[in-house]
Amino acid sequence: MIGKIKEAIQGRLYRRCIEEYERELRCQTDPYLLWIRENEKGSQKEEREGQYPEIGIVYMQNCGRNFSLSGVDKKYILFVSKNGRIAPNAFGEITQYFETHQDVNVVYTDEDTWMLELDKVRRKDLEDDESTHRIFPWTKPEWSPDTLFSFLYFGNIFAVRREACLGIEWLGDGDYRKNVYDFALKATEDGRQPGHIEKILFHSYEKGGNRIAIEERLMHRTDLIGVGEEYDDIRENALARRGLHGRMAVDEQTGISYPVYEVPEKPLVSIVIPSKDNPDVLRQCIRSVYAHTDYSNFEIVVVDNGSAEGVRGELENFRKECPFTYLYQPMDFNFSHMCNVGVEESKGEYILLLNDDMEVIEDFWLTRMVGQASLKHVGSVGAKLLYPNSTMIQHAGVNNTVSGPGHKLKQLDDSVSYYYGRNRLVYDMIGVTGACLMIRRECYLAMGGLYEGLAVAYNDVDLCFRLYSKGLYNVQRNDVVLYHHESLSRGDDLKDERKRKRLNDEKRLLYKRHPKLYRHDPFLGILLNNGEPEYSCGWLEQYELFPVFDVADERMIAESGKLPAPENMNQAILIVVEDCGKEEFSKAVTENGHKTKTYYLVKGWAYVPGADNARYQFKILLVNGSGKVWELPVQKRYRKDVAAILPDETNVALAGFCNWIVEGTLPPDTYALWMTAKDGCSRQRLYRSMEKTLTIE
């Protein structure tokens, strides 16, 4: 009888462990669901009818030929699509934003998709737990004038101050989409920047057979308001209103229209190319410029930091075929200094920085880049780069992710569109690559050129960060395409230990110079700000999402006596430590007047071989020099890679751990790191040294 009771108790304990494991696993394999739960707690309270009488709802589908703002007698007008639902807290958030931002007349918000059953919309589909329906968040950038000129990136929800917009002439077309897009362009031409509420306040309905099919369709969708030549009259009228010379050009293959800004005086463009000991590559680059450039007023300046004498002779002879200025100055490689030298010796009103391993393939490339760079609000202009003779993306703009500056969509196929046309449309971005970067000379000089303290990497990003900080926009022209023979000139940094260290050192210097942009990209949104190549909601730790402020540690580090004697330990745990040390950037960051605190990170994975790991609760133990122990509950993390390499182990998908310790939580000391695992179904406790130490200052 006692055995049966014990077995029943253990059975209940085991089921509880499994339920908790499966619940946590589901959350961590659906990062957006976890984000909803962690960030919308208490914020989704249903607002009472009439609680915000100053807001009037206008469905975009009703904005036809005879619509008039004068017919909506409300202080604020909320434009939304009929094909979706407004979040319960939207009215309060929008009202509060307008009241606290008196200089803003237009505001837009983030949104997501509410997944519906294919071919029928039952009431249950609309009333079910939202965690079974909400997918595919659309995080909007901060005000992006060039992106709006590409399409209505406000999406399915935006609001305006009625009084400020009453004087706007309504287009009066039979197609409501044209009317709404024309209105959005006109409403943002008053010199005031629209606002952005970084909260999900609308859920757009989408039918589909399953989630994968729906997300695949949404990822590649291009039938967006504003996309296509049917909107060209609207854009060309906007150009005229803004006093700009230009026209719209249609890509016949995709049907997407692009603005071509005209610079009537055709100013000189100086193409600056740093190069050393790459004569074949450089010749290909320069020949392609001469063969595929319909903008005739350009000069080429090659800066050579010490090629071999034979190479130098080859290039001197090559100048007879393709003229260029050849600056031969032996020096250590410093990309920034070489570019600055080239700019100093050039004469152009516009500067184009170009790698020697680039290949021009379209005649109009320079015309479109010069035109874009001529706009007063623009800082730098970049092009889309593909791997040679392929449709594989190498670069489609710089994203400032939690892992550092990176190129999303890298090595994906450019034959399809991704995430609201991120590789198709003209987008404002935090940065563009210096492999092909256009900028007005006056702008380049005002920034002091490239920062020569960043000799190899991130100098282009640093320039773009500085332009952004001055209120200028870095624009990615995805209609301008070049081939990039990447890494031919100096190799792949990540495959060389010395180069990898240099890359990390330069990244640290970049963020030391721009602490406010550490882990922050105002044109991307926090949900997409992971280091993965896809534009998708990825797993982010809390320390990555938000700065660590001067608050008590929520993970509750507790004193726990001494470690057992070695002969009493079962050391069956296997541990891999991937990161163990002090965070370097957070002290420089401030937010809302509060200075952040440094934290210490311990990250890796661990499991008990031959056991069901769902049964175990793991803790990190920190042992000081006198043997005193503090314990810290492990933050379990989903590790698909670990599960893949351990197919014979049970429930190891949550074998990852990632813990951070805020400075001031523990007394300064050097701590030996251990891990303990307690069986939730028995009294068994395991121990294992991580063979690492952590010095708390």
C-alpha positions as CSV (number, residue, x, y, z in Angstrom):
1,M,0.0,0.0,0.0
2,I,2.8,2.4,0.9
3,G,4.5,1.6,-2.4
4,K,1.4,2.4,-4.3
5,I,0.9,5.7,-2.5
6,K,4.5,6.7,-3.1
7,E,4.1,5.7,-6.8
8,A,0.9,7.8,-7.1
9,I,2.6,10.8,-5.5
10,Q,5.6,10.5,-7.8
11,G,3.3,10.2,-10.8
12,R,1.5,13.4,-9.9
13,L,4.9,15.2,-9.3
14,Y,6.2,13.9,-12.7
15,R,3.0,15.0,-14.5
16,R,3.4,18.4,-13.0
17,C,7.0,18.6,-14.1
18,I,6.1,17.6,-17.7
19,E,3.2,20.1,-17.8
20,E,5.5,22.9,-16.7
21,Y,8.2,21.8,-19.2
22,E,5.7,21.7,-22.1
23,R,4.2,25.0,-21.1
24,E,7.6,26.7,-21.0
25,L,8.7,25.0,-24.2
26,R,5.6,26.3,-26.1
27,C,6.3,29.8,-25.0
28,Q,9.9,29.7,-26.0
29,T,9.2,28.2,-29.4
30,D,6.8,31.0,-30.1
31,P,8.7,34.1,-29.2
32,Y,5.9,36.4,-30.1
33,L,3.5,34.7,-27.8
34,L,6.0,35.0,-25.0
35,W,6.5,38.7,-25.9
36,I,2.7,39.3,-25.7
37,R,2.5,37.7,-22.3
38,E,5.5,39.6,-20.9
39,N,4.8,43.0,-22.4
40,E,1.0,43.3,-22.5
41,K,0.2,42.2,-18.9
42,G,-2.4,44.6,-17.6
43,S,-2.3,46.8,-20.7
44,Q,-5.2,45.1,-22.6
45,K,-8.0,46.3,-20.3
46,E,-11.3,46.7,-22.3
47,E,-12.1,50.3,-22.6
48,R,-15.7,51.4,-21.9
49,E,-17.9,52.6,-24.7
50,G,-17.8,56.4,-24.8
51,Q,-14.7,56.6,-22.6
52,Y,-12.9,58.5,-25.3
53,P,-15.5,60.6,-27.1
54,E,-12.9,62.7,-28.7
55,I,-11.9,59.9,-31.1
56,G,-13.9,59.1,-34.2
57,I,-13.3,55.9,-36.2
58,V,-13.2,56.0,-39.9
59,Y,-12.9,52.7,-41.9
60,M,-10.5,53.1,-44.8
61,Q,-12.8,51.1,-47.0
62,N,-15.4,53.9,-46.5
63,C,-12.9,56.6,-47.7
64,G,-14.3,56.8,-51.2
65,R,-14.9,59.5,-53.7
66,N,-17.3,61.5,-51.5
67,F,-15.7,61.1,-48.1
68,S,-14.9,64.3,-46.2
69,L,-13.1,64.9,-42.9
70,S,-15.7,67.6,-42.2
71,G,-18.2,64.9,-41.7
72,V,-16.4,63.5,-38.7
73,D,-17.0,65.8,-35.7
74,K,-14.3,64.5,-33.5
75,K,-11.0,65.9,-32.2
76,Y,-9.0,62.9,-33.4
77,I,-9.8,60.7,-36.4
78,L,-8.7,57.1,-36.3
79,F,-8.3,55.5,-39.7
80,V,-8.4,51.7,-39.6
81,S,-9.1,48.8,-41.9
82,K,-12.4,46.9,-41.7
83,N,-10.5,43.7,-42.1
84,G,-9.3,43.4,-38.5
85,R,-9.9,44.5,-34.9
86,I,-8.7,47.4,-32.9
87,A,-6.8,46.5,-29.7
88,P,-8.8,47.2,-26.5
89,N,-6.4,49.8,-25.3
90,A,-5.9,51.6,-28.6
91,F,-8.1,54.6,-27.9
92,G,-6.4,55.4,-24.6
93,E,-2.9,55.0,-26.1
94,I,-3.7,57.2,-29.1
95,T,-5.4,59.9,-27.0
96,Q,-2.6,60.0,-24.5
97,Y,0.0,60.3,-27.3
98,F,-1.7,63.2,-28.9
99,E,-2.2,65.0,-25.5
100,T,1.5,64.5,-24.6
101,H,2.8,65.4,-28.1
102,Q,1.1,68.6,-29.0
103,D,3.5,69.1,-32.0
104,V,2.3,65.8,-33.6
105,N,-0.6,65.8,-36.1
106,V,-0.3,62.2,-37.3
107,V,0.5,59.0,-35.4
108,Y,0.7,55.4,-36.4
109,T,1.1,52.2,-34.4
110,D,2.4,48.7,-34.7
111,E,0.1,45.8,-35.5
112,D,0.0,42.1,-36.0
113,T,-2.2,39.4,-37.7
114,W,-5.2,37.6,-36.3
115,M,-5.2,34.1,-37.9
116,L,-8.6,32.8,-39.0
117,E,-9.8,29.4,-40.2
118,L,-9.8,29.0,-44.0
119,D,-13.0,29.8,-45.9
120,K,-15.1,30.5,-42.9
121,V,-15.1,32.9,-40.1
122,R,-16.9,31.5,-37.1
123,R,-17.7,33.6,-34.0
124,K,-15.3,31.3,-32.1
125,D,-12.5,32.4,-34.4
126,L,-13.0,35.9,-33.1
127,E,-13.5,35.1,-29.5
128,D,-10.9,32.4,-28.8
129,D,-7.9,33.0,-26.6
130,E,-5.8,35.5,-28.6
131,S,-2.7,33.4,-28.0
132,T,-4.1,30.9,-30.6
133,H,-4.6,33.6,-33.2
134,R,-2.0,36.4,-33.0
135,I,1.0,35.9,-35.3
136,F,3.4,37.9,-37.5
137,P,4.0,41.3,-35.8
138,W,4.5,44.2,-38.1
139,T,6.7,46.6,-36.2
140,K,6.9,50.0,-38.0
141,P,10.0,52.2,-38.1
142,E,10.1,55.7,-36.7
143,W,9.1,58.4,-39.2
144,S,10.5,57.4,-42.6
145,P,9.7,59.8,-45.4
146,D,11.3,57.8,-48.1
147,T,9.6,54.6,-47.0
148,L,6.2,56.3,-47.0
149,F,6.9,57.5,-50.6
150,S,7.3,53.8,-51.4
151,F,4.1,52.6,-49.8
152,L,1.7,53.2,-46.9
153,Y,3.9,51.7,-44.2
154,F,1.4,53.1,-41.6
155,G,-0.4,49.9,-42.5
156,N,-4.0,49.3,-41.2
157,I,-4.0,52.0,-38.5
158,F,-3.1,55.6,-38.1
159,A,-4.7,58.7,-36.5
160,V,-4.7,62.4,-37.2
161,R,-5.7,65.7,-35.5
162,R,-8.9,66.6,-37.4
163,E,-8.3,70.4,-37.1
164,A,-4.8,70.2,-38.6
165,C,-6.0,68.1,-41.6
166,L,-9.2,69.8,-42.5
167,G,-7.5,72.0,-45.1
168,I,-6.1,68.9,-47.0
169,E,-7.8,68.5,-50.4
170,W,-9.4,65.0,-50.7
171,L,-8.3,63.1,-53.8
172,G,-11.8,61.9,-54.5
173,D,-10.9,58.7,-56.4
174,G,-13.2,55.7,-56.7
175,D,-10.5,53.6,-55.1
176,Y,-10.3,54.2,-51.4
177,R,-6.7,53.0,-51.3
178,K,-5.5,55.8,-53.5
179,N,-7.5,58.3,-51.4
180,V,-5.9,57.1,-48.2
181,Y,-2.4,57.0,-49.6
182,D,-2.7,60.5,-51.1
183,F,-4.1,61.8,-47.8
184,A,-1.2,60.2,-45.8
185,L,1.4,61.9,-48.1
186,K,-0.3,65.3,-47.9
187,A,-0.8,65.0,-44.1
188,T,2.9,64.5,-43.6
189,E,4.1,67.4,-45.7
190,D,3.5,70.1,-43.1
191,G,7.1,69.9,-41.7
192,R,6.0,68.1,-38.6
193,Q,7.2,64.6,-38.0
194,P,4.5,61.9,-37.5
195,G,4.6,60.0,-34.3
196,H,5.0,56.3,-33.7
197,I,3.5,54.3,-30.9
198,E,5.6,51.2,-30.4
199,K,2.7,49.0,-29.3
200,I,0.5,46.5,-31.1
201,L,-2.8,48.3,-31.4
202,F,-4.4,46.6,-34.4
203,H,-4.9,42.9,-35.4
204,S,-5.5,42.4,-39.1
205,Y,-7.6,39.4,-40.1
206,E,-6.0,36.8,-42.3
207,K,-7.5,33.5,-43.5
208,G,-5.4,30.4,-44.2
209,G,-5.1,26.7,-43.9
210,N,-2.4,26.8,-41.3
211,R,-0.1,29.2,-39.6
212,I,2.9,28.3,-41.8
213,A,1.0,29.0,-45.0
214,I,-0.3,32.4,-43.7
215,E,3.1,33.6,-42.5
216,E,4.7,32.5,-45.7
217,R,2.1,34.5,-47.7
218,L,2.5,37.6,-45.4
219,M,6.3,37.4,-45.6
220,H,6.3,37.7,-49.4
221,R,3.3,40.0,-49.9
222,T,3.8,43.1,-52.1
223,D,0.1,44.0,-52.7
224,L,0.4,46.9,-50.3
225,I,-1.2,50.3,-50.5
226,G,1.1,52.6,-52.5
227,V,2.9,49.8,-54.4
228,G,2.6,49.8,-58.2
229,E,2.3,52.2,-61.0
230,E,-1.4,52.9,-60.4
231,Y,-0.2,55.2,-57.6
232,D,2.4,57.0,-59.8
233,D,0.2,60.0,-60.5
234,I,-0.2,60.5,-56.7
235,R,3.5,60.4,-56.2
236,E,4.4,62.7,-59.1
237,N,1.9,65.2,-57.8
238,A,3.6,65.0,-54.5
239,L,6.9,65.7,-56.1
240,A,5.5,68.8,-57.7
241,R,4.0,70.0,-54.4
242,R,7.4,69.5,-52.8
243,G,9.3,71.4,-55.5
244,L,11.2,68.4,-56.6
245,H,12.2,67.4,-60.1
246,G,11.5,63.7,-60.8
247,R,9.5,61.0,-62.3
248,M,8.4,57.4,-61.5
249,A,10.0,54.5,-63.2
250,V,8.4,51.1,-63.2
251,D,10.2,47.8,-62.9
252,E,8.4,45.7,-65.5
253,Q,9.4,42.4,-63.8
254,T,7.9,43.3,-60.4
255,G,5.5,46.1,-61.3
256,I,7.0,48.2,-58.5
257,S,7.5,51.9,-59.2
258,Y,10.6,53.9,-58.0
259,P,11.2,57.6,-57.8
260,V,14.0,58.9,-60.0
261,Y,14.9,62.3,-58.7
262,E,16.5,64.6,-61.3
263,V,19.5,66.8,-60.7
264,P,19.3,69.1,-63.8
265,E,22.8,70.5,-63.6
266,K,24.4,67.0,-63.5
267,P,27.1,67.7,-60.9
268,L,30.4,65.9,-60.9
269,V,30.4,62.6,-58.9
270,S,33.7,61.4,-57.5
271,I,33.9,57.6,-57.2
272,V,36.5,56.8,-54.6
273,I,37.9,53.2,-54.7
274,P,40.5,52.0,-52.1
275,S,42.5,49.1,-53.4
276,K,45.8,47.2,-53.0
277,D,47.2,44.2,-55.0
278,N,43.9,43.4,-56.6
279,P,44.5,44.4,-60.2
280,D,42.1,41.9,-61.8
281,V,39.3,42.8,-59.4
282,L,39.9,46.5,-59.7
283,R,39.9,46.3,-63.5
284,Q,36.6,44.5,-63.5
285,C,35.1,47.1,-61.2
286,I,36.3,50.1,-63.2
287,R,35.4,48.6,-66.6
288,S,31.9,47.8,-65.3
289,V,31.5,51.5,-64.2
290,Y,32.4,52.7,-67.7
291,A,30.3,50.1,-69.4
292,H,27.1,50.5,-67.3
293,T,26.8,54.1,-66.3
294,D,24.3,56.5,-68.1
295,Y,25.4,59.3,-65.8
296,S,28.3,60.7,-67.7
297,N,29.7,63.3,-65.3
298,F,31.9,61.2,-63.0
299,E,35.6,60.8,-62.1
300,I,37.2,57.8,-60.5
301,V,39.9,58.1,-57.8
302,V,41.8,55.0,-56.9
303,V,43.7,55.1,-53.5
304,D,46.4,52.4,-53.4
305,N,48.1,51.9,-50.1
306,G,51.1,50.1,-51.4
307,S,50.6,47.5,-54.2
308,A,53.6,45.6,-55.5
309,E,55.6,47.4,-58.1
310,G,54.4,45.1,-60.9
311,V,50.8,45.7,-59.9
312,R,51.4,49.5,-59.9
313,G,52.7,49.3,-63.4
314,E,49.7,47.3,-64.6
315,L,47.3,49.9,-63.2
316,E,49.3,52.8,-64.7
317,N,48.8,51.1,-68.1
318,F,45.2,50.4,-67.4
319,R,44.5,54.1,-67.0
320,K,45.0,54.4,-70.8
321,E,41.9,52.2,-71.3
322,C,39.8,53.5,-68.5
323,P,40.9,56.9,-67.1
324,F,41.1,57.4,-63.4
325,T,43.2,59.3,-60.8
326,Y,45.7,57.0,-59.3
327,L,46.9,57.9,-55.7
328,Y,49.7,55.6,-54.8
329,Q,50.6,56.1,-51.1
330,P,52.2,53.2,-49.2
331,M,50.7,53.0,-45.7
332,D,49.1,50.5,-43.3
333,F,45.6,49.5,-44.4
334,N,43.1,51.9,-43.0
335,F,39.9,52.0,-45.1
336,S,38.7,55.2,-43.4
337,H,42.0,57.1,-44.0
338,M,42.2,55.8,-47.6
339,C,38.7,57.1,-48.4
340,N,39.4,60.4,-46.7
341,V,42.5,60.8,-48.8
342,G,40.6,60.0,-51.9
343,V,37.8,62.5,-51.1
344,E,40.4,65.2,-50.3
345,E,42.0,64.7,-53.8
346,S,38.6,64.5,-55.6
347,K,36.6,67.4,-57.1
348,G,33.0,66.1,-57.1
349,E,30.0,67.7,-55.5
350,Y,28.9,64.1,-54.7
351,I,31.1,61.3,-53.3
352,L,30.6,57.6,-54.0
353,L,32.6,55.2,-51.8
354,L,33.0,52.0,-53.8
355,N,34.8,48.8,-52.9
356,D,37.2,47.5,-55.5
357,D,35.3,44.1,-55.6
358,M,32.1,45.7,-56.8
359,E,30.7,45.1,-60.3
360,V,28.1,47.5,-61.9
361,I,25.4,45.7,-63.9
362,E,22.7,48.4,-64.5
363,D,23.1,51.6,-66.5
364,F,20.9,53.8,-64.3
365,W,22.5,53.0,-61.0
366,L,24.4,56.3,-60.5
367,T,21.6,58.4,-61.8
368,R,19.2,57.1,-59.2
369,M,21.7,57.3,-56.3
370,V,22.7,60.9,-57.1
371,G,19.1,61.9,-57.3
372,Q,18.3,60.4,-54.0
373,A,21.4,61.9,-52.4
374,S,20.4,65.3,-53.7
375,L,17.4,65.5,-51.3
376,K,18.1,67.8,-48.4
377,H,16.8,65.4,-45.7
378,V,19.0,62.5,-47.0
379,G,22.4,61.7,-45.6
380,S,23.8,58.6,-47.4
381,V,22.4,56.3,-50.1
382,G,23.1,52.6,-50.5
383,A,22.4,50.0,-53.1
384,K,21.3,46.3,-52.9
385,L,24.2,44.0,-53.4
386,L,24.0,40.4,-54.8
387,Y,26.5,37.7,-54.9
388,P,28.0,37.5,-58.4
389,N,25.9,36.0,-61.2
390,S,23.1,35.1,-58.8
391,T,20.0,36.3,-57.1
392,M,21.4,35.6,-53.7
393,I,21.3,38.7,-51.4
394,Q,24.6,39.9,-49.9
395,H,23.3,43.3,-48.6
396,A,20.0,45.1,-48.4
397,G,20.8,47.7,-45.8
398,V,22.4,47.8,-42.4
399,N,20.3,46.7,-39.4
400,N,21.5,47.5,-35.9
401,T,20.7,44.3,-34.1
402,V,21.3,43.1,-30.5
403,S,24.3,41.2,-31.9
404,G,25.7,44.4,-33.5
405,P,25.4,45.9,-37.0
406,G,24.4,43.3,-39.5
407,H,22.8,42.6,-42.9
408,K,19.4,41.0,-42.7
409,L,18.3,38.8,-45.6
410,K,21.9,37.9,-46.3
411,Q,22.2,34.7,-48.5
412,L,18.4,34.6,-49.1
413,D,17.0,34.5,-52.7
414,D,16.2,37.9,-54.1
415,S,13.7,36.4,-56.5
416,V,10.9,37.0,-53.9
417,S,10.0,39.9,-51.6
418,Y,10.6,39.8,-47.8
419,Y,8.7,41.4,-45.0
420,Y,6.9,44.3,-46.5
421,G,9.3,44.7,-49.4
422,R,12.5,45.1,-47.4
423,N,14.5,44.0,-50.4
424,R,12.2,45.5,-53.0
425,L,11.2,49.0,-52.0
426,V,13.1,52.2,-51.1
427,Y,13.6,52.2,-47.3
428,D,15.0,54.6,-44.7
429,M,17.4,52.6,-42.6
430,I,19.9,53.2,-39.8
431,G,22.7,52.5,-42.2
432,V,23.9,51.4,-45.6
433,T,27.1,49.7,-46.5
434,G,30.3,51.6,-47.4
435,A,30.9,49.1,-50.2
436,C,28.7,51.3,-52.3
437,L,27.7,54.5,-50.5
438,M,26.7,57.8,-52.0
439,I,26.8,61.1,-50.1
440,R,26.9,64.9,-50.8
441,R,30.4,66.2,-50.4
442,E,29.3,69.0,-48.1
443,C,27.6,66.3,-45.9
444,Y,30.7,64.1,-45.9
445,L,33.0,67.0,-44.9
446,A,30.5,68.2,-42.2
447,M,30.8,64.8,-40.6
448,G,34.6,64.9,-40.7
449,G,34.7,62.0,-43.2
450,L,35.1,58.4,-42.1
451,Y,36.3,58.0,-38.5
452,E,39.9,56.8,-38.8
453,G,39.9,55.2,-35.4
454,L,37.8,52.5,-37.1
455,A,40.4,51.3,-39.6
456,V,38.7,48.2,-41.1
457,A,35.1,47.6,-39.9
458,Y,32.1,49.6,-38.9
459,N,33.5,52.9,-40.2
460,D,30.6,53.1,-42.7
461,V,28.1,52.3,-39.9
462,D,29.7,55.0,-37.7
463,L,29.2,57.5,-40.5
464,C,25.6,56.5,-40.9
465,F,25.0,56.7,-37.1
466,R,26.5,60.3,-37.1
467,L,24.3,61.3,-40.0
468,Y,21.2,59.9,-38.2
469,S,22.2,61.8,-35.0
470,K,22.1,65.0,-37.1
471,G,18.6,64.4,-38.3
472,L,19.5,63.0,-41.7
473,Y,18.2,59.8,-43.3
474,N,20.2,56.9,-44.7
475,V,18.3,55.5,-47.7
476,Q,18.5,52.0,-49.1
477,R,17.7,52.0,-52.8
478,N,16.7,48.4,-53.5
479,D,16.1,49.2,-57.2
480,V,19.8,49.8,-57.6
481,V,21.6,46.5,-57.8
482,L,25.3,45.6,-58.1
483,Y,27.3,42.4,-57.7
484,H,29.6,42.2,-54.7
485,H,32.6,39.8,-54.9
486,E,32.6,39.8,-51.1
487,S,35.8,39.3,-49.2
488,L,38.0,38.9,-52.3
489,S,40.0,41.9,-51.2
490,R,40.9,40.9,-47.6
491,G,39.2,37.7,-46.7
492,D,36.4,36.7,-44.3
493,D,37.0,38.2,-40.9
494,L,35.1,35.5,-39.0
495,K,37.4,32.7,-40.2
496,D,40.5,34.3,-38.7
497,E,41.0,34.6,-34.9
498,R,43.1,37.7,-35.1
499,K,40.6,39.4,-37.5
500,R,37.7,38.3,-35.3
501,K,39.2,39.9,-32.3
502,R,39.8,43.1,-34.2
503,L,36.2,43.1,-35.4
504,N,35.0,42.8,-31.8
505,D,37.3,45.6,-30.7
506,E,36.0,47.9,-33.4
507,K,32.4,47.0,-32.5
508,R,33.1,48.0,-28.9
509,L,34.6,51.3,-30.1
510,L,31.5,51.9,-32.4
511,Y,29.1,51.6,-29.4
512,K,31.4,53.6,-27.1
513,R,31.0,56.4,-29.7
514,H,27.2,55.8,-30.0
515,P,25.9,54.4,-26.7
516,K,22.3,55.4,-27.4
517,L,22.2,53.1,-30.4
518,Y,23.5,50.1,-28.6
519,R,21.0,47.3,-29.3
520,H,18.6,49.9,-30.7
521,D,17.5,50.4,-34.3
522,P,14.8,53.0,-34.7
523,F,13.9,51.7,-38.2
524,L,13.5,48.1,-37.1
525,G,11.6,47.7,-33.9
526,I,12.6,45.6,-30.9
527,L,10.7,42.5,-31.9
528,L,12.7,42.0,-35.0
529,N,16.0,43.2,-33.5
530,N,17.6,39.8,-33.2
531,G,20.8,38.8,-35.1
532,E,19.1,36.3,-37.4
533,P,19.0,37.0,-41.2
534,E,15.2,36.8,-41.4
535,Y,12.8,39.6,-40.5
536,S,11.0,37.6,-37.8
537,C,10.3,37.7,-34.2
538,G,13.2,36.0,-32.5
539,W,14.0,35.1,-29.0
540,L,15.5,38.0,-27.0
541,E,16.6,38.0,-23.4
542,Q,15.3,40.7,-21.1
543,Y,18.7,42.2,-20.8
544,E,18.7,42.6,-24.6
545,L,15.2,44.1,-24.7
546,F,15.8,46.7,-22.1
547,P,18.7,48.4,-20.3
548,V,19.5,47.1,-16.9
549,F,18.6,49.9,-14.4
550,D,19.4,50.5,-10.8
551,V,16.8,48.1,-9.4
552,A,16.8,45.0,-7.3
553,D,17.6,41.8,-9.0
554,E,14.3,40.0,-9.8
555,R,16.0,36.6,-10.0
556,M,16.5,36.7,-6.2
557,I,20.1,35.5,-5.5
558,A,20.0,33.8,-2.1
559,E,22.7,32.7,0.3
560,S,22.6,28.9,0.7
561,G,25.4,27.8,3.1
562,K,28.2,25.6,1.8
563,L,28.8,23.0,-0.9
564,P,28.6,19.4,0.1
565,A,31.8,17.5,0.5
566,P,33.1,16.2,-2.9
567,E,32.6,12.6,-1.8
568,N,28.9,13.3,-1.3
569,M,28.3,14.8,-4.7
570,N,26.8,13.1,-7.6
571,Q,28.4,15.0,-10.5
572,A,26.3,13.6,-13.3
573,I,25.5,17.0,-14.9
574,L,27.2,17.9,-18.2
575,I,27.7,21.6,-18.7
576,V,28.9,23.8,-21.7
577,V,29.6,27.5,-20.8
578,E,29.4,29.8,-23.8
579,D,29.7,33.2,-22.2
580,C,30.9,34.3,-18.8
581,G,31.8,37.8,-18.0
582,K,31.0,41.5,-17.6
583,E,28.8,43.4,-20.0
584,E,30.7,46.3,-21.4
585,F,28.3,48.9,-22.9
586,S,25.4,49.3,-20.5
587,K,27.0,51.9,-18.2
588,A,27.2,54.4,-21.0
589,V,23.4,54.1,-21.7
590,T,20.9,56.3,-20.0
591,E,17.1,56.3,-20.4
592,N,14.5,58.7,-18.9
593,G,17.3,60.2,-16.8
594,H,18.3,57.0,-15.2
595,K,21.8,55.6,-15.6
596,T,22.0,51.9,-16.3
597,K,24.0,49.4,-14.2
598,T,26.5,46.9,-15.5
599,Y,25.6,43.3,-15.4
600,Y,27.5,40.0,-15.6
601,L,26.3,37.3,-18.0
602,V,26.5,33.6,-17.5
603,K,25.3,31.6,-20.6
604,G,25.4,28.1,-22.0
605,W,23.6,24.8,-21.7
606,A,23.5,21.8,-19.4
607,Y,21.7,18.5,-19.0
608,V,21.6,15.2,-17.0
609,P,22.6,12.4,-19.4
610,G,20.3,9.4,-19.5
611,A,17.5,11.1,-17.5
612,D,14.3,12.9,-18.3
613,N,15.5,16.5,-18.0
614,A,11.9,17.8,-17.5
615,R,12.2,16.5,-13.9
616,Y,15.1,18.7,-12.9
617,Q,15.2,22.2,-11.6
618,F,18.6,23.7,-12.2
619,K,20.4,26.5,-10.2
620,I,23.7,28.3,-10.6
621,L,25.8,28.3,-7.5
622,L,28.4,31.1,-6.9
623,V,31.0,30.2,-4.4
624,N,33.3,32.9,-3.0
625,G,36.9,32.6,-1.8
626,S,35.8,31.6,1.7
627,G,33.4,28.9,0.5
628,K,30.2,30.8,1.0
629,V,27.5,30.0,-1.6
630,W,24.9,32.0,-3.3
631,E,22.3,30.3,-5.6
632,L,20.5,31.7,-8.6
633,P,17.6,29.9,-10.3
634,V,18.5,29.1,-13.9
635,Q,16.7,30.9,-16.6
636,K,15.8,28.0,-19.0
637,R,16.2,28.7,-22.7
638,Y,15.1,26.8,-25.7
639,R,18.0,25.3,-27.6
640,K,17.0,23.6,-30.9
641,D,20.6,23.1,-31.7
642,V,21.3,21.2,-28.4
643,A,18.2,18.9,-29.0
644,A,19.5,18.2,-32.5
645,I,22.9,17.0,-31.3
646,L,21.4,15.0,-28.4
647,P,18.7,13.0,-30.1
648,D,18.9,10.1,-27.6
649,E,18.4,12.3,-24.6
650,T,14.9,13.1,-23.1
651,N,13.5,16.7,-22.9
652,V,16.7,18.6,-23.5
653,A,15.2,21.3,-25.8
654,L,15.2,23.6,-22.7
655,A,18.8,22.8,-21.8
656,G,19.9,26.3,-22.4
657,F,20.5,28.8,-19.6
658,C,21.1,32.5,-19.6
659,N,21.4,34.4,-16.4
660,W,22.5,38.0,-15.7
661,I,23.6,39.4,-12.4
662,V,23.2,43.2,-11.8
663,E,26.2,44.9,-10.2
664,G,25.7,45.5,-6.5
665,T,23.7,42.3,-6.1
666,L,26.7,40.3,-4.9
667,P,29.7,41.4,-2.8
668,P,32.8,42.1,-4.9
669,D,34.8,38.9,-5.1
670,T,35.9,36.1,-7.5
671,Y,33.3,33.4,-7.5
672,A,33.7,29.8,-8.6
673,L,30.7,28.8,-10.7
674,W,28.8,25.5,-10.1
675,M,25.5,24.1,-11.1
676,T,23.0,22.0,-9.1
677,A,20.0,20.1,-10.4
678,K,17.2,19.0,-8.0
679,D,14.9,16.1,-9.1
680,G,11.3,17.3,-8.8
681,C,10.1,13.8,-8.2
682,S,12.6,12.7,-5.5
683,R,15.2,14.0,-3.1
684,Q,18.1,13.5,-5.5
685,R,20.3,16.5,-6.0
686,L,23.2,16.7,-8.5
687,Y,26.2,19.0,-8.5
688,R,28.9,19.9,-11.1
689,S,31.6,22.6,-11.4
690,M,31.4,24.8,-14.5
691,E,35.2,25.1,-14.3
692,K,34.7,28.9,-14.7
693,T,35.1,31.9,-12.3
694,L,33.3,35.2,-12.4
695,T,34.9,38.3,-10.9
696,I,32.4,40.8,-9.5
697,E,33.8,44.2,-9.1
